[in-house]
């Protein structure tokens, strides 16, 4: 494979990173598939491990907060039925959200190294 073919291949990859393509991909992502995707979970764990080793506390807390809210939404809306959101599920979502935010605030502002 010569240089011109490699540059064409690179141009093809870069063309897929246009904002409209990325937004279309994000809009079509299914949360159910994402939570059970081993590649996503593995990359999230690796990303968190690198942030922990490098002591990038803000990045680690942000990653864990997004993961916590994703799992909370997944657990609250199990069947994908938002029309019949019971008060128990709503209270669980509110309480879980408060717990995730309190942990985030503790890790970012209160805990000292």
ZIDA-V461578 format. One record per pair of residues at least 24 apart in sequence whose ideal C-beta (glycine too) atoms are under 6 Angstrom apart, sorted by the first residue. I is the first residue (numbers start at 1). J is the second residue. D is the distance in Angstrom with one decimal. If there is no record, write none. Layout:
{{I | J | D} {I | J | D}}
This chain:
{{31 | 74 | 5.9} {35 | 74 | 4.9} {61 | 104 | 5.7} {61 | 107 | 4.8} {61 | 108 | 5.5} {65 | 104 | 4.8} {68 | 100 | 4.3} {72 | 96 | 4.4}}
